[in-house]
Amino acid sequence: MTRLTEPKIRQLLKSGPFEGFSDGNGLYLRYRENDAVPVWRFRYQLAGKARIMNIGGFDVLPLAEARRKAKELRAQVALGRDPAGEKQERKAEALAKIEEAKNARTVGQLADEYYARMIKNRLKHPNVVRCRIDKDIRPALGKMPVETVKPRHVDELLQAIVKRGAPTMANDVLRLLQRMFDYAVKRHIIEVNPAIAFGVTDAGGKEKGRERALSLDEIAILFAAMKTAKGFSRQNDLTIRLLLILGVRKMELLGARWQEFDLDAGVWHLPAIRTKTEKDIRVPLPASAVEMLRELHLLACGSHYILPARKAQERMLPHVAESTINVALAKVKHGLEPFTVHDFRRTMRSHLGALKIPPHIAERCLNHKIKGVEGIYDRYDYFDERRDALNAWAAVVAGLEDERKVVPIMGKKK
């Protein structure tokens, strides 16, 4: 049999398509009408059965390289291997991996599923979790397939949050990741939770109870700074003042609907579904709070919420987001020691004490659960007493706008 040569191959190609010309030892060249280029093929027998496989196109595999490849394949067959079968298996595995990657659930998709099934209809303020997912988890891990997440990825995310000065947030994100990946384990998406070995010492550290409360001097400085702050809206100003006067939790006010208020009677009927204690409570409204709410009603422009969503927020929430007041306060150049919105509740409680309000009344003004036997048996809501307490506190706050009326309490200079 005459073996192929490069000139002979070029001559064959000029003659048009052909089924096959052999070079010997199982190697031959085929060029059919539907073939884009001539193709090298290798045929052999294994266990008495004929086998054929493509080696490569003539455009990328010249004669010498095709012979070398055929020699390697003959050696494999001599050892009892099946090159064609192995090639098909590799191709099938590659296709399976491509399909698996295409259908792989990402961390972002897992987070959305976990939020929809375990958070959205179970928590009073699910938007807090939504914020952590969108602000921290999705940007760092959102596009990764869930099964590819390793502990080092979790650690990198937590340390990035700590470095931006938010250790408490790092702890919150760690707890969310642990619950989210536990959810994935239960549903056979992954077998091991990559965040399970981490503790608060690996994130933001042990959290200490806050002690910050603003003095009257500091509140007066804050009010003055709010008036001159750029980009600080009237709605934000009124919200801060209401939080200070009423001592309610931030989201209780931010998510409030007008149907909850009886401004003529000076009462806010806060429903159990939106309270931490899961009990309805009537919040007495001092006259100054009623005036602020009436102004907010005008600014709400017909919305069902006292603080309707602003701009892009409408895509997610009908009312302002949990972070709105925090962001707004960051614009106020007050020069005071750092404080949080939640510190307003401690501020009010401290000043109620200075006003000699009985502790059990002051605690009920914050809608705290009363511990022990008293909490079990005392079902009286002390509405009148709470109204008197809040009126006294509102008078102190109002006096801060006029230096002649400031009451010397909690560090006020005489």
Secondary structure, 3 states (H helix, E strand, C coil): CCCCCHHHHHHHHHCCCEEEEEEECCEEEEECCCCCCCEEEEEEEECCEEEEEEEEECCCCCHHHHHHHHHHHHHHHHCCCCHHHHHHHHHHHHHHHHHHHHHCCEHHHHHHHHHHHHHCCCCCCHHHHHHHHHHHHHHHHCCCEHHHCCHHHHHHHHHHHHHCCCHHHHHHHHHHHHHHHHHHHHCCCCCCCCCCCCCHHHCCCCCCCCCCCCCHHHHHHHHHHHHHCCCCCHHHHHHHHHHHHHCCCHHHHHCCEHHHEECCCCEEEECHHHCCCCCCEEEECCHHHHHHHHHHHHHCCCCCECCECCHHHHHCCCECCCCHHHHHHCCCCCCCCCCCCCHHHHHHHHHHHHCCCCHHHHHHHCCCCCCHHHHHHCCCCCHHHHHHHHHHHHHHHHHCCCHHHCCCCCCCCC
